[in-house]
């Protein structure tokens, strides 16, 4: 097939770019012809909460990536839609994650479909955002009406589709492994690379820091007195996407100074594996979620996990097998982490994750897309 993927890609950074590029590589491996259309302008600077939208890593090899789309320029949407329509791809795949993008992506999709050949499939991170704003549902409805089918990566999102469309085909396909961050490295090498203490055990919080991800909840859990009797530290690795001072104030209030390692610059792709190799367990104390790419990075590196019972996280992490599923309360998070260290769950959970991660190949999501086209 001729396939066009529309969404974030190099030179932009982050999980969305990693997903689209990895998906393109999977289709290429299967013998398809793939192009990616990404942004000349993704977010206006005043809307972007991080330090920079751009990667300083090398460009991915063997991918055709065209910077064509301006997210706020209506005339650009028409031009881009016509360009892709003229090429007549068999399928266009749009990764949808934010209502802000709905006018742009929905308009481009409508124009492409006028060629009466190209099918437009969307892969949904979520439909109802974790951080809600006025007009979200109107914008999302506009986008949902522009596509031919939906791939949901959690059952909660699959259910949400009915709010916007009850007729078009949809399929559940879990988020595949993020296996594009390199091979595993030893804990020893990771500790040396990150200049950590080899005698300390580490709990990893990884990824952009936003309110819904519950870092405050994790800090409260980590203030449990039982942790002070053990040589355990919290490793926070990711860029702040909201006010950092609230977390530093909470650190002080809970007397956690010296117990937390803050690495709050953006973590480049080439360094991700070191953080996971250094960690004993990856904790996602989210207050709201659909699915999470962090879970699939942890699976790739065969790391035990703790997730909260929100959205689709519990679908991916079997409780007591590869980690824990707990309610989003500090006491429940603390109890599970203490159980992990006191009862030496590391080896059992690691062995089980090796088997469990086989469910999440990229071939499964490409197969799901092909099913929607039948």
NORDA-V452989 format. One line per field, one symbol per residue. ss: DSSP state (H for helix, E for strand, - for the rest). phi: phi as a letter, one per 40 degrees, with the letter a starting at -180 (. if undefined). psi: psi as a letter, one per 20 degrees, with the letter a starting at -180 (. if undefined). Layout:
ss=???
phi=???
psi=???
This chain:
ss=-EEEEE-----E--HHHHHHHHHHHHHHH---EEEEEEEEE---HHH------E----------EEEEEE---HHHHHHHHHHHHHH---EEEEEE--HHHHHHHHHHHHHHH-----EEEEEE-----------HHHHHHHHH----EEEE--HHHHHHHHHH----EEEE--------------HHHHHHHH------EEEEEE--E-HHH-HHHHHHHH--HHHH---EEEEEE--E----HHHHHHHHH------EEEE-----HHHHHHHHHH--EEEE--------HHHHHHHH---EEEEE----HHHH--E---EEEE---HHHHHHHHHHHHH---HHHHHHHHHHHHHH--HHHHHHHHHHHH-
phi=.cbbbbicadccbhcccdccccccccccdcgccbbbbbccbcbddccccccacbcbcccccgbcbbcbbbcbbdccccccdcccdccfccabbbcbaaddcccccccdcccccccgbccbbbbbcabbccbcbcgdcccccccdccbcabbbcacccdccdccbabbccaacacdcccbbbgccbccdccccccfbcccbcbbbbbhdcbdccgcccccccccddccccbcbbcbbbiccbadcccccccdcdcfbdgbbbcbbccccdcbdccccccccabbbcccaabbaccdccccdcfbdbbbccbfbccccbccgbbibbbccbdccccdcccddccbfcdcccccccdcccccbcccccccccccccc
psi=qpppppaprpjqrahgggghghgghghghijrppqpoaqhofpqhiipiahqiqqjrqqqqjpoppohpoijoghhggggghghghilqhqpppopiphhiggghhggggggiiijgpqoppppgrhoqhnqqpighgghhgghiirirpopjqhhhghhhhhhpihqqqqpoqprqnkjjrrqrqhghggggilrphjqqppppqrpoqgiikhhghgggiiphhhijqmpqpooorqpjaohhhhhhhgghjljpiipopmkrpoqhiighhghhhqhqppnlqhqrfrphhghggggjlpqqpqqmqcjghhhnppjgjbqorqmqggggggghggghhjliggghgghhhghiiilqhhhhhhgghhhi.
